[in-house]
């Protein structure tokens, strides 16, 4: 069991090194927390939440599991969806709404790139490893 754990850590480190310029925590720390932000709290999130953005008559909603969160615009919903997929309960949202769309693009791109690298890294591995 020990060699597999080490192997998992090695693979995770390899993925992180490939994502270095667009590693999610780095983007958050360097690009978001250095601006003026407001706190956003999701409350209790399900373990592997299913996250959807829904357009309703009242505006844009972010649906996480069974809960719905009203968002002021699509860019904020996209931004919050990446954070919810990562399982973070608390997040800082930039006050400047003109920056949210660009940051949402960066976060979504980094998230998708991470998933692609994980899939590529685990392609030849067992089901347990992929999980």
N, CA, C and O atoms as a GROMACS GRO file, in nm:
protein
  524
    1UNK      N    1   0.083  -0.119   0.000
    1UNK     CA    2   0.000   0.000   0.000
    1UNK      C    3   0.087   0.125   0.000
    1UNK      O    4   0.050   0.225  -0.061
    2UNK      N    5   0.198   0.121   0.066
    2UNK     CA    6   0.287   0.237   0.074
    2UNK      C    7   0.340   0.280  -0.063
    2UNK      O    8   0.340   0.400  -0.093
    3UNK      N    9   0.387   0.185  -0.150
    3UNK     CA   10   0.438   0.227  -0.281
    3UNK      C   11   0.332   0.296  -0.365
    3UNK      O   12   0.363   0.392  -0.436
    4UNK      N   13   0.206   0.250  -0.359
    4UNK     CA   14   0.101   0.314  -0.437
    4UNK      C   15   0.075   0.456  -0.390
    4UNK      O   16   0.052   0.546  -0.472
    5UNK      N   17   0.078   0.478  -0.258
    5UNK     CA   18   0.060   0.612  -0.204
    5UNK      C   19   0.171   0.704  -0.252
    5UNK      O   20   0.145   0.818  -0.291
    6UNK      N   21   0.293   0.656  -0.248
    6UNK     CA   22   0.405   0.735  -0.298
    6UNK      C   23   0.387   0.763  -0.446
    6UNK      O   24   0.414   0.874  -0.492
    7UNK      N   25   0.343   0.664  -0.518
    7UNK     CA   26   0.321   0.679  -0.661
    7UNK      C   27   0.214   0.785  -0.688
    7UNK      O   28   0.227   0.866  -0.780
    8UNK      N   29   0.109   0.782  -0.609
    8UNK     CA   30   0.003   0.883  -0.625
    8UNK      C   31   0.058   1.023  -0.600
    8UNK      O   32   0.028   1.116  -0.674
    9UNK      N   33   0.138   1.036  -0.496
    9UNK     CA   34   0.197   1.168  -0.467
    9UNK      C   35   0.289   1.212  -0.579
    9UNK      O   36   0.290   1.330  -0.617
   10UNK      N   37   0.366   1.120  -0.633
   10UNK     CA   38   0.456   1.152  -0.744
   10UNK      C   39   0.378   1.199  -0.866
   10UNK      O   40   0.415   1.296  -0.932
   11UNK      N   41   0.269   1.129  -0.896
   11UNK     CA   42   0.185   1.168  -1.010
   11UNK      C   43   0.120   1.304  -0.985
   11UNK      O   44   0.113   1.387  -1.076
   12UNK      N   45   0.072   1.326  -0.864
   12UNK     CA   46   0.010   1.455  -0.832
   12UNK      C   47   0.112   1.569  -0.843
   12UNK      O   48   0.079   1.677  -0.892
   13UNK      N   49   0.233   1.544  -0.799
   13UNK     CA   50   0.338   1.646  -0.810
   13UNK      C   51   0.374   1.672  -0.955
   13UNK      O   52   0.399   1.786  -0.993
   14UNK      N   53   0.375   1.567  -1.037
   14UNK     CA   54   0.404   1.584  -1.180
   14UNK      C   55   0.296   1.669  -1.247
   14UNK      O   56   0.326   1.755  -1.330
   15UNK      N   57   0.171   1.645  -1.212
   15UNK     CA   58   0.061   1.724  -1.269
   15UNK      C   59   0.072   1.868  -1.223
   15UNK      O   60   0.053   1.961  -1.302
   16UNK      N   61   0.103   1.887  -1.096
   16UNK     CA   62   0.116   2.024  -1.044
   16UNK      C   63   0.230   2.099  -1.115
   16UNK      O   64   0.216   2.217  -1.147
   17UNK      N   65   0.340   2.031  -1.138
   17UNK     CA   66   0.452   2.098  -1.205
   17UNK      C   67   0.418   2.133  -1.350
   17UNK      O   68   0.466   2.234  -1.402
   18UNK      N   69   0.336   2.052  -1.415
   18UNK     CA   70   0.292   2.084  -1.551
   18UNK      C   71   0.195   2.201  -1.553
   18UNK      O   72   0.186   2.274  -1.651
   19UNK      N   73   0.122   2.218  -1.445
   19UNK     CA   74   0.024   2.326  -1.434
   19UNK      C   75   0.080   2.452  -1.370
   19UNK      O   76   0.006   2.547  -1.344
   20UNK      N   77   0.208   2.454  -1.344
   20UNK     CA   78   0.270   2.562  -1.266
   20UNK      C   79   0.220   2.703  -1.301
   20UNK      O   80   0.183   2.777  -1.210
   21UNK      N   81   0.216   2.742  -1.427
   21UNK     CA   82   0.168   2.879  -1.453
   21UNK      C   83   0.019   2.897  -1.429
   21UNK      O   84  -0.028   3.009  -1.410
   22UNK      N   85  -0.056   2.787  -1.430
   22UNK     CA   86  -0.202   2.801  -1.411
   22UNK      C   87  -0.253   2.705  -1.304
   22UNK      O   88  -0.358   2.642  -1.321
   23UNK      N   89  -0.180   2.693  -1.194
   23UNK     CA   90  -0.222   2.614  -1.080
   23UNK      C   91  -0.328   2.694  -1.005
   23UNK      O   92  -0.305   2.810  -0.972
   24UNK      N   93  -0.443   2.635  -0.978
   24UNK     CA   94  -0.557   2.707  -0.919
   24UNK      C   95  -0.522   2.785  -0.791
   24UNK      O   96  -0.558   2.902  -0.781
   25UNK      N   97  -0.453   2.724  -0.694
   25UNK     CA   98  -0.419   2.803  -0.574
   25UNK      C   99  -0.330   2.923  -0.604
   25UNK      O  100  -0.342   3.027  -0.538
   26UNK      N  101  -0.241   2.910  -0.703
   26UNK     CA  102  -0.156   3.024  -0.739
   26UNK      C  103  -0.236   3.136  -0.803
   26UNK      O  104  -0.215   3.253  -0.772
   27UNK      N  105  -0.328   3.100  -0.892
   27UNK     CA  106  -0.414   3.201  -0.955
   27UNK      C  107  -0.493   3.274  -0.846
   27UNK      O  108  -0.503   3.397  -0.847
   28UNK      N  109  -0.549   3.197  -0.754
   28UNK     CA  110  -0.629   3.256  -0.647
   28UNK      C  111  -0.545   3.349  -0.560
   28UNK      O  112  -0.586   3.461  -0.530
   29UNK      N  113  -0.428   3.303  -0.520
   29UNK     CA  114  -0.342   3.381  -0.431
   29UNK      C  115  -0.286   3.505  -0.501
   29UNK      O  116  -0.287   3.614  -0.444
   30UNK      N  117  -0.236   3.488  -0.623
   30UNK     CA  118  -0.166   3.597  -0.692
   30UNK      C  119  -0.258   3.693  -0.766
   30UNK      O  120  -0.229   3.813  -0.774
   31UNK      N  121  -0.368   3.643  -0.820
   31UNK     CA  122  -0.453   3.727  -0.904
   31UNK      C  123  -0.578   3.777  -0.834
   31UNK      O  124  -0.627   3.886  -0.864
   32UNK      N  125  -0.631   3.698  -0.741
   32UNK     CA  126  -0.759   3.734  -0.680
   32UNK      C  127  -0.740   3.799  -0.543
   32UNK      O  128  -0.796   3.906  -0.518
   33UNK      N  129  -0.662   3.738  -0.457
   33UNK     CA  130  -0.647   3.791  -0.322
   33UNK      C  131  -0.571   3.923  -0.316
   33UNK      O  132  -0.574   3.992  -0.214
   34UNK      N  133  -0.503   3.958  -0.424
   34UNK     CA  134  -0.431   4.085  -0.426
   34UNK      C  135  -0.520   4.202  -0.466
   34UNK      O  136  -0.476   4.317  -0.468
   35UNK      N  137  -0.645   4.173  -0.499
   35UNK     CA  138  -0.740   4.278  -0.534
   35UNK      C  139  -0.838   4.297  -0.417
   35UNK      O  140  -0.836   4.222  -0.319
   36UNK      N  141  -0.920   4.396  -0.428
   36UNK     CA  142  -1.024   4.420  -0.327
   36UNK      C  143  -1.134   4.316  -0.350
   36UNK      O  144  -1.186   4.304  -0.461
   37UNK      N  145  -1.168   4.242  -0.245
   37UNK     CA  146  -1.264   4.133  -0.259
   37UNK      C  147  -1.371   4.140  -0.151
   37UNK      O  148  -1.360   4.213  -0.053
   38UNK      N  149  -1.473   4.062  -0.173
   38UNK     CA  150  -1.576   4.042  -0.072
   38UNK      C  151  -1.585   3.892  -0.046
   38UNK      O  152  -1.556   3.811  -0.134
   39UNK      N  153  -1.625   3.856   0.074
   39UNK     CA  154  -1.632   3.715   0.112
   39UNK      C  155  -1.763   3.654   0.063
   39UNK      O  156  -1.868   3.719   0.064
   40UNK      N  157  -1.756   3.529   0.021
   40UNK     CA  158  -1.873   3.454  -0.020
   40UNK      C  159  -1.866   3.319   0.050
   40UNK      O  160  -1.763   3.253   0.047
   41UNK      N  161  -1.976   3.278   0.113
   41UNK     CA  162  -1.980   3.154   0.188
   41UNK      C  163  -2.090   3.064   0.132
   41UNK      O  164  -2.206   3.105   0.123
   42UNK      N  165  -2.052   2.942   0.093
   42UNK     CA  166  -2.149   2.846   0.039
   42UNK      C  167  -2.225   2.771   0.146
   42UNK      O  168  -2.336   2.725   0.122
   43UNK      N  169  -2.168   2.757   0.262
   43UNK     CA  170  -2.227   2.671   0.363
   43UNK      C  171  -2.176   2.529   0.342
   43UNK      O  172  -2.067   2.510   0.288
   44UNK      N  173  -2.251   2.433   0.382
   44UNK     CA  174  -2.210   2.293   0.370
   44UNK      C  175  -2.228   2.245   0.227
   44UNK      O  176  -2.338   2.251   0.172
   45UNK      N  177  -2.120   2.198   0.167
   45UNK     CA  178  -2.125   2.146   0.030
   45UNK      C  179  -2.130   1.993   0.033
   45UNK      O  180  -2.070   1.931   0.121
   46UNK      N  181  -2.202   1.932  -0.062
   46UNK     CA  182  -2.199   1.786  -0.070
   46UNK      C  183  -2.059   1.737  -0.106
   46UNK      O  184  -1.975   1.817  -0.148
   47UNK      N  185  -2.033   1.610  -0.090
   47UNK     CA  186  -1.898   1.556  -0.108
   47UNK      C  187  -1.846   1.574  -0.250
   47UNK      O  188  -1.742   1.638  -0.267
   48UNK      N  189  -1.908   1.525  -0.349
   48UNK     CA  190  -1.872   1.547  -0.488
   48UNK      C  191  -1.988   1.621  -0.554
   48UNK      O  192  -2.071   1.560  -0.620
   49UNK      N  193  -1.992   1.751  -0.535
   49UNK     CA  194  -2.112   1.824  -0.576
   49UNK      C  195  -2.130   1.828  -0.727
   49UNK      O  196  -2.034   1.841  -0.803
   50UNK      N  197  -2.253   1.817  -0.768
   50UNK     CA  198  -2.288   1.838  -0.907
   50UNK      C  199  -2.321   1.986  -0.920
   50UNK      O  200  -2.413   2.037  -0.855
   51UNK      N  201  -2.245   2.055  -1.003
   51UNK     CA  202  -2.256   2.200  -1.014
   51UNK      C  203  -2.311   2.236  -1.151
   51UNK      O  204  -2.259   2.194  -1.254
   52UNK      N  205  -2.418   2.314  -1.152
   52UNK     CA  206  -2.480   2.360  -1.276
   52UNK      C  207  -2.510   2.509  -1.267
   52UNK      O  208  -2.542   2.562  -1.161
   53UNK      N  209  -2.500   2.574  -1.381
   53UNK     CA  210  -2.542   2.714  -1.392
   53UNK      C  211  -2.675   2.713  -1.462
   53UNK      O  212  -2.689   2.654  -1.570
   54UNK      N  213  -2.774   2.779  -1.402
   54UNK     CA  214  -2.908   2.781  -1.459
   54UNK      C  215  -2.954   2.924  -1.481
   54UNK      O  216  -2.932   3.013  -1.398
   55UNK      N  217  -3.018   2.945  -1.595
   55UNK     CA  218  -3.076   3.076  -1.627
   55UNK      C  219  -3.224   3.068  -1.597
   55UNK      O  220  -3.296   2.986  -1.655
   56UNK      N  221  -3.272   3.152  -1.506
   56UNK     CA  222  -3.412   3.152  -1.467
   56UNK      C  223  -3.472   3.289  -1.499
   56UNK      O  224  -3.403   3.379  -1.546
   57UNK      N  225  -3.600   3.302  -1.474
   57UNK     CA  226  -3.667   3.431  -1.494
   57UNK      C  227  -3.615   3.537  -1.398
   57UNK      O  228  -3.623   3.657  -1.426
   58UNK      N  229  -3.563   3.495  -1.285
   58UNK     CA  230  -3.511   3.588  -1.185
   58UNK      C  231  -3.363   3.620  -1.206
   58UNK      O  232  -3.310   3.708  -1.138
   59UNK      N  233  -3.297   3.552  -1.299
   59UNK     CA  234  -3.155   3.578  -1.324
   59UNK      C  235  -3.076   3.449  -1.334
   59UNK      O  236  -3.128   3.346  -1.376
   60UNK      N  237  -2.952   3.456  -1.296
   60UNK     CA  238  -2.862   3.341  -1.305
   60UNK      C  239  -2.849   3.278  -1.167
   60UNK      O  240  -2.829   3.347  -1.067
   61UNK      N  241  -2.862   3.145  -1.163
   61UNK     CA  242  -2.848   3.071  -1.039
   61UNK      C  243  -2.739   2.968  -1.054
   61UNK      O  244  -2.718   2.912  -1.162
   62UNK      N  245  -2.669   2.943  -0.946
   62UNK     CA  246  -2.570   2.837  -0.939
   62UNK      C  247  -2.633   2.727  -0.855
   62UNK      O  248  -2.666   2.749  -0.738
   63UNK      N  249  -2.649   2.611  -0.914
   63UNK     CA  250  -2.709   2.498  -0.843
   63UNK      C  251  -2.597   2.402  -0.804
   63UNK      O  252  -2.526   2.350  -0.890
   64UNK      N  253  -2.584   2.378  -0.674
   64UNK     CA  254  -2.484   2.287  -0.620
   64UNK      C  255  -2.559   2.180  -0.542
   64UNK      O  256  -2.614   2.207  -0.435
   65UNK      N  257  -2.561   2.060  -0.597
   65UNK     CA  258  -2.642   1.956  -0.535
   65UNK      C  259  -2.788   1.996  -0.544
   65UNK      O  260  -2.841   2.015  -0.653
   66UNK      N  261  -2.853   2.009  -0.430
   66UNK     CA  262  -2.994   2.050  -0.426
   66UNK      C  263  -3.012   2.198  -0.396
   66UNK      O  264  -3.123   2.251  -0.409
   67UNK      N  265  -2.904   2.265  -0.356
   67UNK     CA  266  -2.914   2.406  -0.319
   67UNK      C  267  -2.892   2.497  -0.438
   67UNK      O  268  -2.817   2.465  -0.530
   68UNK      N  269  -2.958   2.612  -0.434
   68UNK     CA  270  -2.945   2.712  -0.539
   68UNK      C  271  -2.895   2.843  -0.478
   68UNK      O  272  -2.938   2.884  -0.370
   69UNK      N  273  -2.804   2.907  -0.551
   69UNK     CA  274  -2.747   3.034  -0.508
   69UNK      C  275  -2.771   3.136  -0.618
   69UNK      O  276  -2.729   3.116  -0.732
   70UNK      N  277  -2.836   3.245  -0.586
   70UNK     CA  278  -2.861   3.351  -0.682
   70UNK      C  279  -2.730   3.426  -0.708
   70UNK      O  280  -2.661   3.464  -0.614
   71UNK      N  281  -2.698   3.446  -0.834
   71UNK     CA  282  -2.576   3.517  -0.873
   71UNK      C  283  -2.614   3.642  -0.950
   71UNK      O  284  -2.712   3.642  -1.024
   72UNK      N  285  -2.538   3.750  -0.935
   72UNK     CA  286  -2.572   3.874  -1.003
   72UNK      C  287  -2.554   3.867  -1.155
   72UNK      O  288  -2.621   3.939  -1.228
   73UNK      N  289  -2.464   3.780  -1.202
   73UNK     CA  290  -2.442   3.769  -1.346
   73UNK      C  291  -2.378   3.635  -1.379
   73UNK      O  292  -2.341   3.559  -1.290
   74UNK      N  293  -2.366   3.606  -1.508
   74UNK     CA  294  -2.310   3.479  -1.553
   74UNK      C  295  -2.163   3.465  -1.516
   74UNK      O  296  -2.119   3.356  -1.479
   75UNK      N  297  -2.087   3.573  -1.524
   75UNK     CA  298  -1.944   3.566  -1.491
   75UNK      C  299  -1.923   3.524  -1.346
   75UNK      O  300  -1.835   3.443  -1.317
   76UNK      N  301  -2.001   3.578  -1.256
   76UNK     CA  302  -1.989   3.542  -1.114
   76UNK      C  303  -2.029   3.396  -1.094
   76UNK      O  304  -1.965   3.325  -1.016
   77UNK      N  305  -2.133   3.351  -1.163
   77UNK     CA  306  -2.175   3.211  -1.152
   77UNK      C  307  -2.064   3.118  -1.202
   77UNK      O  308  -2.039   3.014  -1.141
   78UNK      N  309  -1.999   3.154  -1.312
   78UNK     CA  310  -1.888   3.073  -1.365
   78UNK      C  311  -1.773   3.070  -1.265
   78UNK      O  312  -1.715   2.964  -1.240
   79UNK      N  313  -1.740   3.184  -1.211
   79UNK     CA  314  -1.632   3.197  -1.112
   79UNK      C  315  -1.660   3.108  -0.992
   79UNK      O  316  -1.574   3.030  -0.949
   80UNK      N  317  -1.782   3.118  -0.937
   80UNK     CA  318  -1.818   3.041  -0.819
   80UNK      C  319  -1.830   2.892  -0.848
   80UNK      O  320  -1.808   2.810  -0.759
   81UNK      N  321  -1.865   2.856  -0.972
   81UNK     CA  322  -1.880   2.714  -1.005
   81UNK      C  323  -1.747   2.640  -0.995
   81UNK      O  324  -1.744   2.525  -0.950
   82UNK      N  325  -1.638   2.704  -1.037
   82UNK     CA  326  -1.507   2.638  -1.028
   82UNK      C  327  -1.470   2.618  -0.882
   82UNK      O  328  -1.418   2.513  -0.844
   83UNK      N  329  -1.497   2.717  -0.801
   83UNK     CA  330  -1.464   2.709  -0.658
   83UNK      C  331  -1.548   2.599  -0.592
   83UNK      O  332  -1.498   2.525  -0.508
   84UNK      N  333  -1.674   2.589  -0.630
   84UNK     CA  334  -1.761   2.486  -0.573
   84UNK      C  335  -1.716   2.347  -0.615
   84UNK      O  336  -1.718   2.254  -0.535
   85UNK      N  337  -1.676   2.332  -0.741
   85UNK     CA  338  -1.625   2.202  -0.787
   85UNK      C  339  -1.501   2.160  -0.710
   85UNK      O  340  -1.479   2.042  -0.685
   86UNK      N  341  -1.420   2.257  -0.672
   86UNK     CA  342  -1.299   2.229  -0.595
   86UNK      C  343  -1.332   2.196  -0.449
   86UNK      O  344  -1.246   2.150  -0.375
   87UNK      N  345  -1.457   2.220  -0.408
   87UNK     CA  346  -1.500   2.186  -0.273
   87UNK      C  347  -1.473   2.292  -0.168
   87UNK      O  348  -1.476   2.262  -0.049
   88UNK      N  349  -1.448   2.415  -0.210
   88UNK     CA  350  -1.421   2.524  -0.115
   88UNK      C  351  -1.552   2.584  -0.066
   88UNK      O  352  -1.639   2.617  -0.146
   89UNK      N  353  -1.564   2.599   0.064
   89UNK     CA  354  -1.685   2.656   0.123
   89UNK      C  355  -1.683   2.807   0.125
   89UNK      O  356  -1.787   2.872   0.114
   90UNK      N  357  -1.565   2.865   0.139
   90UNK     CA  358  -1.549   3.010   0.146
   90UNK      C  359  -1.459   3.056   0.033
   90UNK      O  360  -1.361   2.989   0.000
   91UNK      N  361  -1.492   3.170  -0.026
   91UNK     CA  362  -1.414   3.222  -0.138
   91UNK      C  363  -1.420   3.373  -0.137
   91UNK      O  364  -1.516   3.434  -0.089
   92UNK      N  365  -1.316   3.433  -0.190
   92UNK     CA  366  -1.313   3.578  -0.209
   92UNK      C  367  -1.354   3.608  -0.353
   92UNK      O  368  -1.301   3.549  -0.447
   93UNK      N  369  -1.448   3.699  -0.369
   93UNK     CA  370  -1.495   3.740  -0.501
   93UNK      C  371  -1.454   3.885  -0.524
   93UNK      O  372  -1.482   3.970  -0.439
   94UNK      N  373  -1.388   3.914  -0.635
   94UNK     CA  374  -1.346   4.052  -0.660
   94UNK      C  375  -1.463   4.149  -0.664
   94UNK      O  376  -1.570   4.117  -0.717
   95UNK      N  377  -1.444   4.267  -0.608
   95UNK     CA  378  -1.546   4.372  -0.616
   95UNK      C  379  -1.562   4.422  -0.759
   95UNK      O  380  -1.674   4.449  -0.803
   96UNK      N  381  -1.452   4.435  -0.830
   96UNK     CA  382  -1.453   4.489  -0.965
   96UNK      C  383  -1.513   4.385  -1.060
   96UNK      O  384  -1.447   4.288  -1.096
   97UNK      N  385  -1.638   4.408  -1.100
   97UNK     CA  386  -1.707   4.310  -1.183
   97UNK      C  387  -1.645   4.296  -1.322
   97UNK      O  388  -1.670   4.196  -1.390
   98UNK      N  389  -1.567   4.393  -1.365
   98UNK     CA  390  -1.504   4.382  -1.496
   98UNK      C  391  -1.391   4.278  -1.495
   98UNK      O  392  -1.350   4.232  -1.601
   99UNK      N  393  -1.340   4.242  -1.378
   99UNK     CA  394  -1.232   4.144  -1.367
   99UNK      C  395  -1.283   4.002  -1.351
   99UNK      O  396  -1.210   3.906  -1.377
  100UNK      N  397  -1.408   3.985  -1.308
  100UNK     CA  398  -1.459   3.853  -1.275
  100UNK      C  399  -1.464   3.763  -1.398
  100UNK      O  400  -1.428   3.645  -1.389
  101UNK      N  401  -1.505   3.814  -1.512
  101UNK     CA  402  -1.516   3.732  -1.632
  101UNK      C  403  -1.380   3.676  -1.674
  101UNK      O  404  -1.369   3.557  -1.705
  102UNK      N  405  -1.278   3.759  -1.674
  102UNK     CA  406  -1.144   3.714  -1.711
  102UNK      C  407  -1.091   3.611  -1.612
  102UNK      O  408  -1.030   3.512  -1.651
  103UNK      N  409  -1.115   3.635  -1.483
  103UNK     CA  410  -1.071   3.540  -1.381
  103UNK      C  411  -1.147   3.409  -1.391
  103UNK      O  412  -1.090   3.302  -1.370
  104UNK      N  413  -1.277   3.416  -1.422
  104UNK     CA  414  -1.356   3.295  -1.441
  104UNK      C  415  -1.300   3.215  -1.558
  104UNK      O  416  -1.293   3.092  -1.552
  105UNK      N  417  -1.261   3.283  -1.667
  105UNK     CA  418  -1.199   3.215  -1.781
  105UNK      C  419  -1.072   3.143  -1.738
  105UNK      O  420  -1.052   3.026  -1.773
  106UNK      N  421  -0.987   3.211  -1.664
  106UNK     CA  422  -0.860   3.151  -1.618
  106UNK      C  423  -0.885   3.031  -1.527
  106UNK      O  424  -0.821   2.927  -1.542
  107UNK      N  425  -0.978   3.046  -1.434
  107UNK     CA  426  -1.006   2.936  -1.342
  107UNK      C  427  -1.066   2.816  -1.414
  107UNK      O  428  -1.027   2.702  -1.386
  108UNK      N  429  -1.160   2.840  -1.506
  108UNK     CA  430  -1.219   2.730  -1.582
  108UNK      C  431  -1.115   2.660  -1.668
  108UNK      O  432  -1.114   2.538  -1.677
  109UNK      N  433  -1.029   2.737  -1.733
  109UNK     CA  434  -0.924   2.679  -1.816
  109UNK      C  435  -0.828   2.595  -1.733
  109UNK      O  436  -0.791   2.484  -1.772
  110UNK      N  437  -0.788   2.647  -1.618
  110UNK     CA  438  -0.697   2.573  -1.530
  110UNK      C  439  -0.762   2.445  -1.480
  110UNK      O  440  -0.698   2.340  -1.472
  111UNK      N  441  -0.891   2.453  -1.445
  111UNK     CA  442  -0.963   2.335  -1.396
  111UNK      C  443  -0.970   2.228  -1.505
  111UNK      O  444  -0.941   2.111  -1.479
  112UNK      N  445  -1.007   2.268  -1.627
  112UNK     CA  446  -1.017   2.171  -1.738
  112UNK      C  447  -0.881   2.113  -1.773
  112UNK      O  448  -0.870   1.993  -1.799
  113UNK      N  449  -0.780   2.196  -1.773
  113UNK     CA  450  -0.645   2.147  -1.803
  113UNK      C  451  -0.600   2.047  -1.697
  113UNK      O  452  -0.537   1.946  -1.730
  114UNK      N  453  -0.631   2.074  -1.571
  114UNK     CA  454  -0.596   1.982  -1.464
  114UNK      C  455  -0.665   1.847  -1.485
  114UNK      O  456  -0.602   1.742  -1.470
  115UNK      N  457  -0.793   1.849  -1.518
  115UNK     CA  458  -0.867   1.724  -1.540
  115UNK      C  459  -0.810   1.646  -1.659
  115UNK      O  460  -0.801   1.524  -1.653
  116UNK      N  461  -0.773   1.717  -1.766
  116UNK     CA  462  -0.714   1.650  -1.882
  116UNK      C  463  -0.580   1.585  -1.846
  116UNK      O  464  -0.552   1.473  -1.888
  117UNK      N  465  -0.498   1.654  -1.770
  117UNK     CA  466  -0.369   1.598  -1.729
  117UNK      C  467  -0.387   1.479  -1.636
  117UNK      O  468  -0.312   1.382  -1.645
  118UNK      N  469  -0.485   1.485  -1.548
  118UNK     CA  470  -0.513   1.373  -1.459
  118UNK      C  471  -0.558   1.252  -1.543
  118UNK      O  472  -0.512   1.140  -1.520
  119UNK      N  473  -0.647   1.275  -1.639
  119UNK     CA  474  -0.691   1.165  -1.725
  119UNK      C  475  -0.575   1.104  -1.802
  119UNK      O  476  -0.565   0.982  -1.814
  120UNK      N  477  -0.488   1.188  -1.855
  120UNK     CA  478  -0.373   1.138  -1.931
  120UNK      C  479  -0.277   1.060  -1.841
  120UNK      O  480  -0.224   0.957  -1.881
  121UNK      N  481  -0.256   1.111  -1.721
  121UNK     CA  482  -0.165   1.047  -1.627
  121UNK      C  483  -0.219   0.912  -1.580
  121UNK      O  484  -0.142   0.819  -1.556
  122UNK      N  485  -0.351   0.901  -1.565
  122UNK     CA  486  -0.413   0.780  -1.512
  122UNK      C  487  -0.463   0.684  -1.621
  122UNK      O  488  -0.526   0.583  -1.590
  123UNK      N  489  -0.436   0.715  -1.743
  123UNK     CA  490  -0.487   0.637  -1.856
  123UNK      C  491  -0.452   0.489  -1.847
  123UNK      O  492  -0.539   0.404  -1.868
  124UNK      N  493  -0.330   0.458  -1.816
  124UNK     CA  494  -0.281   0.321  -1.813
  124UNK      C  495  -0.291   0.257  -1.674
  124UNK      O  496  -0.246   0.144  -1.656
  125UNK      N  497  -0.348   0.326  -1.579
  125UNK     CA  498  -0.350   0.279  -1.440
  125UNK      C  499  -0.478   0.204  -1.408
  125UNK      O  500  -0.571   0.198  -1.490
  126UNK      N  501  -0.481   0.147  -1.289
  126UNK     CA  502  -0.597   0.071  -1.244
  126UNK      C  503  -0.714   0.166  -1.211
  126UNK      O  504  -0.698   0.287  -1.201
  127UNK      N  505  -0.831   0.105  -1.196
  127UNK     CA  506  -0.951   0.182  -1.160
  127UNK      C  507  -0.934   0.248  -1.024
  127UNK      O  508  -0.978   0.361  -1.004
  128UNK      N  509  -0.871   0.179  -0.932
  128UNK     CA  510  -0.848   0.235  -0.798
  128UNK      C  511  -0.760   0.358  -0.806
  128UNK      O  512  -0.786   0.457  -0.738
  129UNK      N  513  -0.658   0.353  -0.888
  129UNK     CA  514  -0.568   0.467  -0.906
  129UNK      C  515  -0.644   0.585  -0.966
  129UNK      O  516  -0.629   0.698  -0.920
  130UNK      N  517  -0.726   0.560  -1.068
  130UNK     CA  518  -0.801   0.668  -1.135
  130UNK      C  519  -0.898   0.733  -1.039
  130UNK      O  520  -0.918   0.854  -1.043
  131UNK      N  521  -0.959   0.654  -0.952
  131UNK     CA  522  -1.051   0.709  -0.854
  131UNK      C  523  -0.977   0.798  -0.757
  131UNK      O  524  -1.038   0.855  -0.666
   0.00000   0.00000   0.00000
